Every structure is written in structure tokens, then in C-alpha cells.
Amino acid sequence: MTTDATATAGPTPPVNGEPFRFFDNREKYLMFVTTTSEKAMVSQRIGRELPLLEPIPPAMRMFDAGTGNGVVLANVLRHLHKVMPTVPLVVVGKEFSMEDARLTLSTFAGRLAEHPETVFVLTNMAYSEAPALFPRSPGGQAELQWWDVPLEGTTGYEFGTQISELEHLLEAGWQTKTSEKTGNQVYARPSVIVLYRSDRAFALHDVIPRNIGAPQPNGYDLVLCAQPWRSRTDAAAKVRSVLAPCARALNPRGRLVVIQSTGHDPGMEIIRRIWPGDEPFATPRIQLMNELERQLADPAQGEAVHVHFEHHDDAGALFTYHLHAMPNEVSNRISMSTSLAAWNAAVYVAQIDDVRVADAMEQLDYLTITNEVVRKHGGLWFQDESFVVVRDASTPPSSS
């Protein structure tokens, strides 16, 4: 274990004046999602909530607070079709990244073929805006771009062909700029794409969101909130920016599923051997629940919202996912590709910035450290935790 000053230093300063955002690194992200079972296990965890839903007619409404590459959302919708095969679905996905927006759209051809009564909405707006599909600022409202896209045909092939031709909408709508106030990347213009089957337009008329110049009725029966934040951010900011807007958007008895990493796993053992004392996971679930309850009751932040929490004990909350590897690889010679995948997964989950990763790779035998941990545990696995926020029946959803 090294005591090198560079390796043990805290997070590096922003590069070129812009804050580090771990999810901007496409190579790390794509390698992580293809070499671990994280997406499948998160989908399974969310699936446990589907039989408990009590959708309010005329449609089951769902909000995904960060679609990523769309795999979790597609998995959940496949499961939801099994649970509610004939219920109309309105699915709103928030995604800031143009690349992930493209990947998410590519998963939807099959969903529209299997579940024809589906409306899918993709937006790049902030958490405080996306549930209502309406920008908060007058400037954003004036610049709102809205595309209504009825798709022709009945097969996944036909829908997939038309969806692949929407590249120009993503290029126009998912541009970003640097905020003068925070230095963060923000959308250049708020944008919304609405997809549905044209042969179901009449039946879905009353549930298809429209550009009405006002907030949409935004009560959701299910909200997904899986790993939507920088892990080191404090609880107050996570709740204020993400969880409180999502909870306020719930229907009565609507369910918000929250998932985040715990760091109680062999992956974190790799991190601590290279960066001793580093604690990336600043807000265990009990902190988030307490802070969410406090903010939802604070009159300075809006009308009080009453919620309760379910499945937050260890038996209901904790689950694991693992690195894909052949069994003989973790007991004998570990291949270079598996070593690199394990290293990438560890630094991705811990959200270590690129500068610190590069410094460690130059100064340390990081693969030897990684392989020692993998052999010690017979593989590499990570632990996530979850909890469910249920809106009490006495409190209607916020209008914006």
C-alpha cells in the first residue's frame, strides 16, 4: 500500500475551470455496464415493486430520473408488461447526455411492438422541471423545443427504422453549454420528444403530453431514481436537487425507488489500498430518508408532502452485483482484460476523477493490487442499497 502524496490526495481541482462529472467518461461507463451485472440487478430490485403499484386511471405513469443507456428502463418495462399487459403506459425519461438519449431511444422499438398502448417521452430538463415537462424560467419556457412523433407501422423493425432517423432531433435538442453561475454543463435549450404509435393515437389521446405552455399534470405512480448523483455530494443537496422534486411528483400511493452504492464491498477495498482514507459514499440511506422527510415538511420549500418509507431495513435494502468473469480466471491466472475491467469497475463505482486515476496508473502497480483483491474474494462484487418512498394518499401531487 502506497503512501505517495499524489495517490493519497483528495479530489483534484476542476479541469479547465469545469467541475468533474464522472458520468461524462463514456469509455469507463460503457465498459462498466458491459462487464458487470449492475443493470440486471438494479432492474430486478425495481421489479419487486411492480406488483405493489396502484396506478390511477387513465394510465400507469412512470418517471425515470436518469435513463442512462436505457437498459434498466427497458427491463422494467418488459416486466411491467407482464404485470399490466393491457394498461396504457406513459413513460417519461430524463436524460442529459445526447449519447445516452440515443441509446435509450434505441431500446424502445421493441417496447412499442410488445406494448402498443405506450407513450414514451424523453427530455433533457432538470430534475425540478422534467416531471412536469415545463421549464421553470421564462427564458426556458420561451425556448422550449417540443417534437410530437407518431410512429407508423406495427413491428419493432418499422419503429426502430423511424427512431434511428431522429438523430437530427437529438442534435438540435441535446446541445449543452456551461452555466455562468455554477460552471456546470446545462442544457442549451429545454427539449422534449414524444413517441407513440400512430395506430394508437386515438385511444391514447387523453394521456399523450402536449405542448400546452404550462406544466403537465404530473402525478406518477412509479419513479425510478437509480444512482442519479455524484456520490460525494451532501444529503441536503441530493434531496433538494433530485429526491424532493421526484417525491413531489408522485401520485397518492405512488412509489419512488431510490438506489445508490454503499461502498461495503471488495471494490472499495481496491480504492482504499490506493487512496487510503477516501470515503466516496457520503450519504447512507438513513441520512437521505431523514433529510427528505425534513425538506418535504419545510414550508419554505413548498406545500408539505407526507410520505413514508418501505423496504429500507437491510433485508429489503441491500443487494449485490458482480463483475463478469470465468470461474477459473479468479482462482488461477487473471487475464489482462478481466484485470482492467475490475479496475475500471472499482474506480467507476467510487467515482474517482480521471486525473487521480491517471496518477495512480502511472505511479502504482494498480493491476497487482486489483488482482490481489479479486483473488482474495474469489471475484469482484459491489453492494447497492435501496429504499422506497411512498406518498401518502392524503397528499395530491404538486402541479409543477
N, C-alpha and C positions, 0 to 999 in steps of 0.2 A: 504494500500500500504506500502510495507516494505522499510526501508532504510538500511537494513542489507548490510554490506560491501561486503559480498560474492555474494549476489544476484545482486548488482548493478555494480559489477566489469565488466570490458571489457572482450573480448575473452580470453580464457585460453591459456597458452603456449602449444606448441605441446606436445603430449604424446609420451614418448619413443623417442623423437627427430624427430618424423614424423608429418607433418602438418595435421590438422584435415580436413577431406573431408566429408561433410555432406551426400553425396550420398553413402558412404560406409556402412551406417547403414541400413541393409536390412529390419529389423523389422519396423523401422519408415517409410521407403519408401513404403513397401507393405501395411501397414496399411493406409497410406495416400492415395494411389491410389485406394484402395478398399472402402474407406469411404467418398470420395469426388467425385464431378463430374468434376474434373480438366481435365482428359484425354478427356472426351467427349467435353467439351467446347473449349479446345485447338484445337481439330480436326475440330470442326465447324468453328473456326476462320480461320484456314488454308484453309478449304473448300471454303471460299469466294473468294480465289484467283484462284481456279482451272479453272473456265470459262475464265479467263483472260490470260491463258498461250498461248504462241505461240511456240510450240515445233518445233525444227529443225530436219528434217528427217536425218537418217532413224529411229529414235526412240525418244520418250519422255524420257529425262534423269533427274533423281531426286537424290538428296543427302540429307540424314538425318544426321545432325551433332550431333548425340547422340540419339540412338534409345530408350534408357531406356528399358522398358519391351515390347516394340513393339506395344502397343495398339494404340497409335496415328498414327504410320506409317500404321498399318493395316486399321484403319478407313479411313485415307486419300486415301489409295489405293482402298478401296471399292468405295469411292466417285469418284475417278479418273476413275475407270472402267465405271461408269455411264456416265461420261463426254466424255471419249475417249475409247469406248468399243473395238475397233479394232486396236488401236495404240500400237506398240511394246513399252514395258517399260523396261528401265534399271534403277534399283534402287540400290543405294549404301548406306549402313548404317554403320556409325562409332559407335562402342560400345566397351568401355574399360573393362567393367565388364563381367566376364565369366557368372555369373548368368543371367544378362540381355541379353547377347548374346544368351543364351539358350532359354530364354523366347521369344525373338524376332524371332528366328528360328521357334519356335513352332506355331507362328501365320501365317506362310507362306504357309502351305499346302492348305488352302482354297483359298488363293490368286492365287496360280498356277493353281488350278482347275477352278476358275472362269475366270481368265485372262491368257490363256495359253502362250501368247507372252510376258512373263515376265522373265527377268533375275534379280536375286537378289544377291547382293554382300555384304558380311559382313566383316569388317576389324576392327582391334584394333589400327590402326595407329593414330598419332597425327593429329590435325586439319590441319596443314601445309602439311601433307603428304596424308591423306586419300582421298581427291578428286581425286588425280592423281594415287592412289593406288601404290605409289612408295616411299620408304624411302629416306630421304634427305642425310643421311650419307652413306659413302661407306661401313661401317660396317653393317648397317641395310640392305643395298642392298644385301650384301653377305649372310645375314642370313634370307632373306625373305622366308616365307613359303607360298605356294600357292596351294590350292586344287580346282580342277575343278570337280564339282559333277553333272553330268547329272542324272536326276531322271526318273525312269521308271514308266509307268502307265498313267492313265488319271483321277484318282479320288483323292479327298482330303485324303481319308483313306490311299491309297497307298503312296502318297507323305509324309503324316505325319509319317507313319511307317519308311520310309527311313530316314527322317530328324531326328527322335528320335535316330537313330543309329549313328549319327555324334558326339556323346559325346566325343569320343576319339580325334576328331579334335579340339574341344574346349579345352580339357585338354592339348593338345600339343601346341595350338596356343595362348591361352589367359592367360598364366602364366605372372606374374609380378615380378618386382624387384624394389629396392629402388635406385633412382638416386643419385650417389655420389655428383653431382653438386648441386641439389636442395633439396634433401631429399624426393621428391615426389615419388609416385609409377609410374613406367613407364612400358611399355611392355618389356618382356624378349626377345621376337623375334617378328618382324612385321609379321602379318599373314593375309591371305585373303582366304575366302571361296566363291566360285561362284556356285550358284544353278540355274538350269533351267530344263525344261522338255526335255528329250531326243528326244521326237517325234517332237519338235520344233527346234532342233539344227540346221537343215539345213536353215530354214527360218531366224533364229536369228544369223547365223554365223558371219555376219559383225558387230554385236553390242555386242557380248559376249566379255568381257575383257579377255585378255590373258597375261600370264607372259612373257612379251617381253623384260625385262631387261631395261626398260625405262619408263618414265611417260606415263600413258594412256592419250589419247585425253579426256579432262575432262570438256568440256563445259556442264553445267547443266541448264535445263530450269526451275527447281524449287529446292530451297534449304530450308530445314526446320531447324530452329535454335531456339528451344524452351527450355528455362531455362538451357543453357549449361554451366553455370559458377557459381563460388562462388559469391554470391551477393555483398559481401563487397569489392571485387577486384575493382581497379580503372578502369576508362574508357579506358585509354591508353592500359593497359594490356589485357582487354577484346577484344578490337578491334584488337590489334596486334596478339593475340593468336587464336582468333576464327573468328571474323567478317570479317577482311580483307582477310584471306585465302578463306573464303566462298564466298565473293563478287568477288574475282578474278577468282573463278572457274565458275562463271555464263556465260552462253551463252549471246550473244546480245539479249536484251529484256527479259532475264531470271530474275526470281523473287526470292528474298531471304526474307523469312518471319521470323521476329525476335519477340520473345515473352519472357517477363520477369515479375516478380512480381513488384507491386508498393508499397505495404505496406499501402495503403489508405483504410483500411478495419477493421472490428471488430477483425480479427485475430491479427492485430498489436496492438490493444487495450489491448489484453491479455499480449502481450510481454512487453508493456510499463508499465503495472501495476506491473510487476515482475522485469523488468530491465529498470528502468527509464532512459531516455536519449539514449537508444540503438537505433541506426539507421542502420539496416542491408542493406537497399536498397540504395546503394551509387551512382548509375548512372542512373538517369531518361533518358528516350529515347532520349530527345533532346541532352544530352551530348554524347550519343553513336553515334547519327547521325552526329554531328559536328566532333567528333573525327574520325569516319570512313571516312568522306569526306576529312579530313586533311591527314590521313595516305595514302589514295589511291592516293592522289596528290603529295605525298612526293617522289622525285626522289631517295632518299636514300633507299627507301623500294621497289623499282622496277618500272616497267613501269607504267605510270599513267593510272588509270582506272576511267572512268566517269560514275557516277551513278546519279539517282535522287530518291526521296523518295515519297511514296504514302501512303495514309490511316493513316497518323500519327497525325491528329487532334483528339481531344478527342472523337468525334462521331465515328471515324473509329478505334481508337486505343484501347479504354477501353472496357473490358468485365469482367464478374464475374463468379465464380463458387462457389458451396456451399457444406457444409457438409450434407451428407445424414442423415436424422433423421425423425421420425414420427412427424406430426404436434403437437400432444398432448404432446410430450416429451419436446418441447421448451416452452410450456405455463404452464405445470404442473411440475411434478417431473421428472427431467432428470436422465435417467438411468446411472449406472456406466460406461457401455460400450460406451455410447454416450459422456459422460464427458471425458473419456480417449481418444476417437477418436478426440474430439475437441481440447484437449490439444496437442495431437500428431501433428495434422494438423498445429496448430499455431506455434509450435517450429520447425516443419519441414520446413514450408514455410519461416520462418525467419532465417533458417539455424543456429540455436543455437547449439553449440557443446555439446557433451554428458556430459562433466564434469559440465558445468554450469546448464544443465538440471537436473542432479542428485543432485547438491547442492540445487537448488530451490525446488525440490521434498522433500528433507529432512527437509528444514527449513521453508517452507511456506505452507499455505493451498491453494495449486495451483489449486485444483479442485473447491474450492469455488469461487476463482477468475474467473476461466473459466466459471463456471455455471452462475455467475452474468452477464458476458458479453453476453453469449448465450441468456439468458432470456431478457436482455435489448434490443437485436436486433431481437428477435424472431427467432433465428437461428444463424449460423455462416457462413459467406461468405468471399471470398477473391477476390481482384481485380488484374487482369493482364493488361498489356499494350502491344501493338504490333506496329510494323511499317514494311513497305515493302521497300526493296532496289531493284531498277530496274536498270539493266546495260544498258547503252545507246547503241544504235545499232551500233555506230561508233567504239566501242572498242571490239575486239575479246577476247575470254577467254585466260588466261595465259596457257602456255604449261606445267607448273609444279606448 
